[in-house]
Amino acid sequence: MGRKSDRHGPSGRCRVNYNALDAALLLAHEQNDHEQLISLYRKAGLSCIDTKNVDAGCFYLTHAYIFALEMGSSKADELHEILISYGREE
């Protein structure tokens, strides 16, 4: 945590408020709210990909995918397809 809201990765800037994301993720983890975790990680991932920061985007999307798999969520298929399209999954 402790990231700044203007942090950027090697390929570009993510439109993510990291302080707000960190707080929301911590709360969702504390509450064991997997649906919220999927949503938060997915939103952050897609935001990063939209700004051409594919590495950061796929990092977040992988987290969303793992939680979706654990829950048996229908969102797992969509996340899997996105990760395949960026060469992060087979």
TAMO-V969276 format. One record per residue. N is the residue number from 1. RES is the residue in one small letter. PHI is phi in whole degrees, 0 to 359 (none if undefined). D_FIRST is the distance of its C-alpha to the first C-alpha in Angstrom with 1 decimal. Layout:
BEGIN
<<N,RES,PHI,D_FIRST> <N,RES,PHI,D_FIRST>>
END
This chain:
BEGIN
<<1,m,none,0.0> <2,g,70,3.8> <3,r,282,5.4> <4,k,269,8.9> <5,s,292,11.0> <6,d,257,13.5> <7,r,297,11.8> <8,h,223,14.3> <9,g,257,15.3> <10,p,293,18.7> <11,s,255,20.7> <12,g,152,19.7> <13,r,262,17.4> <14,c,272,15.8> <15,r,270,16.7> <16,v,230,13.4> <17,n,275,11.8> <18,y,296,8.1> <19,n,295,7.8> <20,a,292,10.5> <21,l,298,9.5> <22,d,302,6.4> <23,a,296,8.9> <24,a,294,11.7> <25,l,295,10.3> <26,l,300,9.7> <27,l,297,13.2> <28,a,297,14.8> <29,h,295,13.9> <30,e,300,15.3> <31,q,271,18.3> <32,n,54,18.7> <33,d,266,19.3> <34,h,293,19.6> <35,e,298,21.2> <36,q,293,18.4> <37,l,298,15.9> <38,i,302,18.5> <39,s,298,18.8> <40,l,295,15.2> <41,y,294,14.6> <42,r,296,18.1> <43,k,300,17.8> <44,a,297,14.7> <45,g,298,16.6> <46,l,294,19.8> <47,s,297,18.5> <48,c,294,17.3> <49,i,296,20.6> <50,d,301,22.5> <51,t,259,21.4> <52,k,70,22.4> <53,n,262,19.0> <54,v,294,20.2> <55,d,300,18.0> <56,a,294,14.7> <57,g,300,16.9> <58,c,291,18.3> <59,f,301,15.0> <60,y,293,14.1> <61,l,295,17.9> <62,t,296,18.2> <63,h,298,15.8> <64,a,300,17.9> <65,y,298,21.0> <66,i,299,20.3> <67,f,295,19.8> <68,a,296,22.9> <69,l,297,24.9> <70,e,300,24.1> <71,m,270,25.3> <72,g,71,28.2> <73,s,287,27.1> <74,s,294,29.3> <75,k,289,26.2> <76,a,301,26.0> <77,d,298,28.9> <78,e,298,27.6> <79,l,297,24.2> <80,h,299,26.3> <81,e,297,28.5> <82,i,297,25.8> <83,l,297,24.3> <84,i,299,28.0> <85,s,296,28.6> <86,y,254,25.9> <87,g,70,27.2> <88,r,259,24.3> <89,e,209,26.5> <90,e,260,30.2>>
END
